[in-house]
């Protein structure tokens, strides 16, 4: 053991700390020289390594907004002080789902509702210019926390989606939204929509789009008052809502001078009277109406979609013969619906691009005599076609389809539906593919069981090999 320390050379690397530091410096300089040789300059390497720190806070705020998910946004904001400043001053979008299309996949596995509620509250209260807020969750939030979020973002929020029930029942979230003067799009679920009686206290000045689903204790009078309160409303959607009325006939009267799109789904009413001069799109899905009437101007109607609708009287106005639609879709609806729009199929239209008549109910008094020859002559600009061809019940129609020599030049999507796959149906599919040279996708839908699928799978596979440029899908209707 040495009693005297040996004199150190200042130029030597015997000191382990100094040796490590110099070694790191040597490795960094070597790495920098290699990169410099490839890129052509050492100065650019330094800028690339420190480039994220040179981003403007506006750009960082935009990055955080594209992340969107509140948990990931908070983690990213811990990067440095500039990211925390961007979170506060430049975050404009925040939501609670990793996959916005999924309503049932949890975005925070293992997290409790209280933790998520606290995280949302802490993050929202830090922001100043939040414009888009999307909150969807599978459990309940406290009404106090939700009202706090709405009050804090009342001056900046433009788009709001809130589809979470609250622990306190019958909380009127719509009333809280009236304080958001910049709100343009609103989507609510599980809420009450009762408004104050004062005509100016419950006005949506800038609201353009409104979507309501599964509302609580809704009456026809409340819906009518709500539509009148939205002075600039252009799109209105109402789904999965049981509407009550003091009127024994349950009549819903909707009047709007700015409405352009109406979507009613999973509704059951005796009578619906719609008065909208600027209406362009009408969608009715899975609903029952004894009477549906569209009042005043309908010449501007461009899109009409009716899916699984039962009604005794469908009245689209006196000017239905003057309609020049761009999209018509009638699926699984009653014969009264087909009879109401029968005149649309009997006159030519140069604007129609989408035509879908799927699984219609036959009525001998109001048949829809559609075939490929008629469709090609009346609608030359058609690019999407869906037809239901009953191969079992109407063999004469099949024979007429096989003899058609019409060519659809602009058709891109074709859907053929039937209750059973048979040899004649395969011939119709083969003939349709030959008559559509620019077709990109074919969808074949049937109600067959597995035994029928096995029987016709081989000829269907041969058919697919003949048209490799077409994406052919086969699905079973349930």
C-alpha positions in Angstrom: 0.0 0.0 0.0 1.4 3.4 -1.0 1.9 5.9 1.7 2.5 8.9 -0.5 0.2 10.0 -3.4 1.8 10.0 -6.7 2.0 13.3 -8.5 -0.6 13.4 -11.2 0.1 14.6 -14.7 -2.4 17.2 -15.7 -2.4 15.9 -19.2 -3.1 12.3 -18.2 -6.5 10.6 -17.8 -5.8 8.7 -14.7 -8.7 10.5 -12.9 -11.7 8.2 -13.6 -14.2 11.0 -13.7 -12.0 13.0 -16.1 -11.4 9.9 -18.1 -15.1 9.2 -18.5 -15.8 12.8 -19.5 -13.1 12.9 -22.0 -14.2 9.5 -23.4 -17.8 10.8 -23.8 -16.5 13.9 -25.5 -14.4 11.8 -27.8 -17.4 9.6 -28.7 -19.6 12.6 -29.3 -17.0 14.2 -31.5 -16.5 11.0 -33.4 -20.2 10.6 -33.9 -20.5 14.2 -35.0 -17.6 13.8 -37.5 -19.2 10.6 -39.0 -22.5 12.4 -39.4 -20.8 15.4 -40.7 -19.2 13.3 -43.4 -22.5 12.0 -44.5 -24.5 15.2 -44.3 -21.8 17.6 -45.3 -21.4 19.9 -42.2 -21.0 19.8 -38.5 -23.2 22.8 -37.8 -26.3 21.0 -39.2 -25.8 18.1 -36.8 -26.1 20.4 -33.8 -29.3 22.0 -35.2 -30.9 18.6 -35.8 -30.1 17.5 -32.3 -31.6 20.6 -30.8 -34.3 21.1 -33.4 -37.3 20.2 -31.2 -36.3 22.9 -28.8 -36.3 25.5 -31.5 -40.0 24.8 -32.5 -42.3 27.7 -31.9 -44.8 27.2 -29.1 -47.6 27.4 -31.6 -46.3 24.4 -33.5 -45.9 22.5 -30.2 -49.5 23.3 -29.3 -50.6 22.0 -32.7 -48.6 18.8 -32.0 -50.3 18.4 -28.6 -53.7 19.0 -30.2 -53.1 16.2 -32.8 -52.3 13.9 -29.9 -55.7 14.8 -28.5 -56.0 12.2 -25.8 -55.8 13.9 -22.4 -53.5 11.3 -20.8 -50.9 11.4 -23.6 -51.1 15.2 -23.8 -50.2 15.5 -20.1 -47.3 13.1 -20.5 -46.0 15.0 -23.6 -46.3 18.4 -21.8 -43.8 17.2 -19.2 -41.1 17.4 -21.8 -39.9 20.9 -20.9 -41.2 24.3 -19.9 -41.9 25.3 -23.5 -44.3 22.3 -23.9 -46.1 23.3 -20.7 -46.5 26.8 -22.1 -47.8 25.4 -25.3 -50.3 23.3 -23.4 -51.6 26.4 -21.6 -51.7 28.9 -24.5 -52.0 26.9 -27.7 -53.8 23.6 -27.1 -57.0 23.6 -29.1 -58.2 20.0 -29.2 -58.7 17.5 -26.3 -60.5 14.2 -26.1 -60.7 11.1 -23.9 -60.5 8.3 -26.5 -57.5 6.8 -28.3 -59.9 5.6 -31.0 -62.6 8.2 -31.6 -64.7 5.7 -33.6 -64.9 3.3 -30.7 -67.4 3.8 -28.0 -66.7 0.8 -25.9 -62.9 0.3 -25.9 -61.5 2.0 -22.8 -58.8 4.5 -23.4 -57.5 4.4 -19.8 -57.2 0.7 -18.8 -57.0 0.3 -15.1 -57.7 4.0 -14.3 -60.6 4.9 -12.1 -63.2 7.4 -13.0 -62.2 9.8 -10.3 -58.6 9.8 -11.6 -59.7 10.6 -15.1 -62.1 13.2 -13.9 -59.3 14.9 -11.9 -57.0 14.7 -14.9 -59.5 16.3 -17.2 -60.3 19.0 -14.7 -56.6 19.9 -14.1 -55.8 19.9 -17.9 -58.9 21.9 -19.0 -58.4 24.5 -16.3 -54.8 25.1 -17.5 -55.9 25.8 -21.1 -56.9 29.2 -22.3 -57.9 28.8 -26.0 -59.4 25.3 -26.1 -61.7 25.0 -29.1 -62.5 21.3 -29.6 -63.6 19.1 -26.6 -64.6 15.5 -27.1 -65.6 13.5 -24.0 -66.9 10.0 -24.3 -66.6 7.5 -21.5 -68.4 4.3 -20.4 -69.1 5.4 -16.8 -70.5 8.5 -15.0 -68.8 11.8 -14.2 -69.9 14.1 -11.5 -72.1 17.0 -12.6 -70.0 19.5 -10.7 -66.9 18.6 -12.7 -68.7 18.7 -16.0 -70.2 22.1 -15.3 -66.8 23.4 -14.3 -65.4 22.3 -17.7 -68.2 24.0 -19.6 -67.9 27.3 -17.6 -64.1 27.5 -18.1 -64.3 26.9 -21.9 -67.4 29.0 -22.5 -65.6 31.8 -24.3 -63.4 29.7 -26.6 -65.1 26.4 -27.3 -66.3 25.9 -30.9 -66.9 22.1 -31.1 -68.3 20.1 -28.2 -69.0 16.3 -28.0 -70.2 15.1 -24.6 -71.6 11.6 -24.4 -71.3 10.7 -20.8 -74.0 10.3 -18.2 -73.6 12.2 -14.9 -74.0 10.9 -11.4 -76.8 13.4 -10.8 -79.8 12.5 -13.0 -81.7 15.0 -15.1 -78.9 17.5 -15.3 -79.6 20.0 -18.1 -76.3 20.2 -19.9 -77.9 22.0 -22.8 -78.7 24.9 -20.7 -75.0 25.2 -19.7 -74.1 25.2 -23.4 -76.1 28.3 -24.1 -73.4 30.3 -22.5 -70.9 29.2 -25.1 -71.2 32.1 -27.6 -68.7 30.7 -30.1 -70.1 27.2 -30.2 -70.6 25.9 -33.8 -71.0 22.2 -33.3 -72.7 20.4 -30.4 -73.2 16.7 -29.8 -74.9 15.6 -26.6 -76.1 12.3 -25.1 -77.9 11.3 -21.9 -79.0 14.8 -21.0 -82.1 17.0 -20.4 -82.9 19.7 -22.9 -85.3 21.9 -21.1 -84.7 25.5 -21.9 -85.6 28.7 -20.0 -88.8 30.4 -21.0 -87.1 33.7 -21.7 -86.8 34.1 -25.5 -83.3 35.6 -25.4 -81.8 33.7 -22.5 -81.5 30.4 -24.3 -80.2 31.3 -27.8 -77.5 29.6 -29.7 -76.2 32.4 -31.8 -73.4 30.6 -33.8 -74.6 27.0 -33.6 -74.6 25.3 -37.0 -74.7 21.6 -36.2 -76.7 19.9 -33.4 -76.8 16.2 -32.7 -78.9 14.7 -29.8 -79.1 11.1 -28.8 -80.8 9.2 -25.9 -82.2 12.3 -24.3 -84.0 12.3 -21.0 -87.7 13.2 -20.7 -88.2 14.9 -24.0 -91.4 16.4 -25.3 -92.4 17.6 -28.7 -92.7 21.2 -27.4 -89.1 21.1 -26.0 -87.8 20.0 -29.4 -89.7 22.6 -31.2 -88.4 25.3 -28.9 -84.8 24.0 -29.2 -84.9 24.2 -33.0 -86.3 27.8 -32.9 -83.5 28.8 -30.4 -80.8 27.8 -32.9 -81.2 30.7 -35.3 -78.4 29.6 -37.7 -78.9 25.8 -37.4 -78.0 24.0 -40.6 -77.7 20.3 -39.5 -79.9 18.6 -36.9 -79.7 14.9 -35.9 -82.0 13.2 -33.4 -81.6 9.5 -32.6 -82.7 6.9 -30.0 -85.0 9.2 -28.2 -88.5 8.5 -26.9 -90.5 11.6 -27.4 -93.7 12.3 -25.4 -96.3 14.9 -26.0 -99.3 16.5 -24.4 -101.0 16.2 -27.8 -102.8 12.9 -28.1 -101.7 12.5 -31.7 -98.0 13.1 -30.8 -97.3 15.6 -33.6 -93.8 17.0 -33.9 -93.6 20.3 -35.8 -90.1 21.4 -36.7 -89.8 24.8 -38.3 -86.5 26.3 -39.4 -85.5 28.9 -41.9 -81.8 27.8 -42.1 -82.0 24.0 -41.8 -80.2 22.1 -44.6 -79.8 18.6 -43.2 -82.2 16.5 -41.0 -81.4 13.1 -39.6 -84.0 11.1 -37.6 -83.1 7.7 -36.4 -84.7 5.1 -34.1 -87.8 7.3 -33.6 -91.5 6.5 -33.2 -94.1 9.2 -33.7 -97.6 9.6 -34.9 -96.9 12.6 -37.1 -93.9 14.7 -38.1 -94.3 18.0 -40.0 -91.1 19.6 -41.2 -91.1 23.1 -42.6 -87.7 24.0 -44.0 -87.2 26.0 -47.2 -83.5 25.3 -47.5 -83.5 21.6 -46.8 -81.0 19.7 -48.9 -80.5 16.3 -47.1 -83.2 14.2 -45.5 -82.3 10.9 -43.7 -84.8 8.6 -42.0 -83.4 5.5 -40.3 -85.1 2.7 -38.3 -88.2 4.8 -37.5 -92.0 4.4 -37.5 -94.2 7.3 -38.5 -97.9 7.2 -39.2 -97.4 10.4 -41.2 -94.3 12.3 -42.4 -94.9 15.6 -44.2 -92.4 18.0 -45.7 -93.9 21.4 -46.2 -93.0 24.2 -48.6 -90.0 24.2 -50.9 -88.5 20.8 -51.8 -87.0 21.6 -55.1 -83.6 22.1 -53.5 -83.5 18.6 -52.0 -80.3 16.8 -53.1 -80.1 13.7 -50.9 -82.8 11.4 -49.8 -82.0 8.3 -47.7 -84.7 6.1 -46.2 -83.6 3.0 -44.3 -85.9 0.6 -42.4 -88.8 3.1 -42.2 -92.4 2.2 -41.7 -95.0 4.8 -42.5 -98.6 5.0 -43.6 -98.2 8.3 -45.4 -95.0 9.9 -46.7 -95.6 13.3 -48.2 -92.6 15.1 -49.8 -94.7 18.0 -51.1 -96.4 19.0 -54.2 -93.2 19.7 -56.1 -91.8 16.2 -55.8 -92.0 15.9 -59.6 -89.5 18.7 -59.9 -86.9 17.0 -57.7 -83.5 16.6 -59.2 -81.7 14.5 -56.6 -78.0 13.6 -56.5 -78.5 10.7 -54.1 -81.4 8.3 -53.5 -81.3 5.4 -51.1 -84.3 3.3 -50.1 -83.5 0.2 -48.0 -85.7 -2.2 -46.1 -88.7 0.2 -46.2 -92.4 -0.4 -46.7 -94.3 -0.1 -50.0 -95.8 3.2 -49.1 -92.3 4.7 -49.2 -91.6 3.3 -52.6 -95.0 4.6 -53.8 -94.2 8.1 -52.6 -91.0 8.4 -54.6 -92.0 6.3 -57.6 -92.2 9.4 -59.8 -88.5 10.0 -59.1 -87.6 6.8 -61.0 -89.7 7.6 -64.0 -88.0 10.7 -65.2 -84.4 11.3 -66.4 -81.9 13.0 -64.2 -78.4 14.3 -65.1 -77.4 15.0 -61.5 -78.2 11.6 -59.9 -74.9 9.9 -58.9 -76.1 7.4 -56.2 -79.0 5.1 -56.5 -79.7 2.3 -53.9 -83.0 0.3 -53.8 -82.2 -2.6 -51.5 -84.7 -5.3 -50.4 -87.9 -3.4 -51.2 -91.3 -4.8 -50.3 -93.3 -5.6 -53.4 -96.7 -4.1 -53.8 -98.8 -4.9 -56.8 -100.5 -1.5 -56.8 -97.2 0.4 -56.7 -94.4 -1.7 -58.2 -90.9 -0.2 -58.9 -90.1 -1.5 -62.4 -86.3 -0.9 -62.3 -83.9 -2.7 -64.6 -80.4 -2.0 -65.9 -81.7 -0.7 -69.2 -84.0 1.9 -67.6 -81.4 3.0 -65.1 -78.7 3.5 -67.7 -81.0 5.6 -69.9 -82.4 7.8 -67.1 -79.3 8.3 -65.0 -76.2 8.5 -67.3 -73.9 10.0 -64.6 -74.5 7.3 -62.0 -71.3 6.2 -60.2 -72.8 4.2 -57.3 -75.6 1.6 -57.8 -77.3 -0.8 -55.3 -80.1 -3.1 -56.4 -82.1 -5.9 -54.8 -82.8 -8.7 -57.3 -85.0 -11.5 -56.0 -83.8 -14.5 -57.9 -86.3 -16.9 -56.5 -89.6 -15.1 -56.6 -89.3 -13.2 -59.9 -87.5 -15.2 -62.6 -88.8 -13.0 -65.4 -86.9 -10.1 -64.0 -83.7 -12.2 -64.1 -84.2 -13.2 -67.7 -84.6 -9.5 -68.7 -81.4 -8.6 -66.8 -79.4 -11.3 -68.7 -80.5 -9.9 -72.1 -79.4 -6.3 -71.4 -76.5 -5.0 -73.4 -76.2 -1.7 -71.5 -72.7 -0.4 -70.6 -72.2 1.7 -67.5 -69.2 3.9 -68.2 -69.0 5.9 -65.0 -70.2 3.3 -62.5 -67.5 2.7 -59.7 -69.5 0.9 -57.0 -72.1 -1.8 -57.5 -74.1 -3.7 -54.8 -76.3 -6.6 -55.6 -78.5 -8.1 -52.9 -80.7 -11.2 -52.8 -82.2 -13.6 -50.4 -80.3 -16.6 -51.9 -77.4 -17.2 -54.1 -78.2 -19.5 -57.1 -76.9 -20.1 -60.6 -79.0 -17.3 -62.1 -77.7 -14.8 -59.5 -74.1 -15.7 -60.5 -75.0 -15.1 -64.1 -76.4 -11.7 -63.2 -73.2 -10.8 -61.3 -71.1 -11.9 -64.3 -73.2 -9.9 -66.7 -73.0 -6.8 -64.4 -69.2 -7.0 -64.3 -68.9 -7.2 -68.0 -71.2 -4.1 -68.5 -69.2 -2.0 -66.0 -65.7 -1.5 -67.5 -64.6 1.1 -64.9 -66.0 -0.7 -61.8 -63.7 -0.8 -58.8 -65.8 -2.5 -56.2 -68.6 -5.1 -56.2 -70.5 -5.9 -53.0 -72.6 -9.1 -53.0 -75.1 -9.5 -50.2 -77.3 -12.5 -49.5 -79.1 -14.3 -46.7 -77.7 -17.8 -47.4 -76.7 -20.2 -44.8 -73.3 -21.9 -44.7 -74.5 -24.8 -46.8 -75.4 -22.5 -49.7 -72.1 -20.7 -49.4 -70.1 -23.9 -49.7 -72.1 -24.9 -52.8 -71.5 -21.7 -54.7 -68.1 -20.8 -53.4 -66.2 -22.5 -56.2 -68.0 -20.7 -59.1 -67.9 -17.4 -57.2 -64.1 -17.8 -56.8 -63.7 -18.4 -60.5 -65.7 -15.3 -61.1 -63.4 -13.3 -58.9 -60.3 -14.5 -60.8 -61.8 -13.2 -64.1 -62.0 -9.7 -62.8 -58.9 -9.1 -60.8 -59.2 -5.3 -61.2 -62.4 -5.3 -59.2 -62.5 -5.5 -55.4 -65.3 -8.1 -54.9 -66.7 -8.5 -51.4 -69.2 -11.2 -50.2 -71.2 -10.7 -47.1 -74.2 -12.2 -45.4 -77.2 -10.0 -44.5 -78.5 -10.5 -40.9 
